[in-house]
Amino acid sequence: MFENLGEKFMDYSGSIIQAIIILIVGLIIVKAILSVCKKALQKSKLDASIHGFILTAIKYLLYVVLLVVILSSLKVPTAPLVTVIGAAGAALALGLQGSLSNVAAGILILLNHPFKQGDLVDSNGYTGVVEEINITSTVLHTIDNRTVILPNSAVLGAAIVNNTAENIRRLDLQFGITGAADLDKAKEVLLDVCKKNQYVLDTPAPFIGVNAHGENGILIDVCPWVSTSNYVPASYELKEQVEVAFKEAGLTMPYNQIDVHLDK
């Protein structure tokens, strides 16, 4: 029995040594490949958030290949192992179907760049600053200090409005005057307010025009251009300044009125 064991050990010793050498060399090659891939990703235009996911996927794929090569060197049948790995992968994919769809959507978001970290976006009924883009979800920080975590599949499947994609934005405001008020004077006052405002840009020039003749007066559109970062403060400040300027110019804004007649 001992003689047979010794013979079998001698038969397999060469395979074992070969497997150990393949393991050591394989680990060195895997490390070198990952280093090259990391440098290539850093030089590429891909978002930094996706680098870790790609490197992890490559690492595990190389480890599986190395394991198959080592088992082959030990004369272990690898066909059943490959079949088992394939079946396990298919079962895992079915079980994680929702998560994998989020991963795929996350990769598309990182590749297509519909928004980036720090952008103010509207998505799925929420408005907030993009705080983080994970491989499975997107984190928004709303203006009222809430944290919203949206699955990437929901973000990619819905309309995305990026409010900060451009450097400047047009501010659409509307003011009303009574029908008896001087229209030219009102437009002159509105233009003067826009020119004096600290946030309104000279180019493109503000647009001022009559939108409609309402039931209680005339509606005038005021559309100045402002820097995207100043959009909110410019809106509040212009509304306050127009209110003051109208009062100083003797212009009255229309309000809904009801005339009540009492019968004796």
Buried (B, 14 or more C-beta within 10 A) or exposed (E): EEEEEEEEEEEEEEBEEEBEEBBEEBEEEBEEEBEEBBEEBEEEEBBEBBBEBBBEEBBEEBEBEBBBBBBBBEEEEBEEBEEEBEEEEEEEEEEEEEBBBBBBBBBBBBEEBBBBBEBBBBBBEEBBBBBEBBBBBBBBBEEEEEEBEBBBBBBBEEEBEBBBBEEBBBBEBEBBBBEEBEEEEBBEBBBEBBEEBEBBBEEEBBBBEEEEEEEBBBBBBBBBBBBBBBBBEBBEBBEEBBEEBBEEBEBBBBEEEEEEEEEE
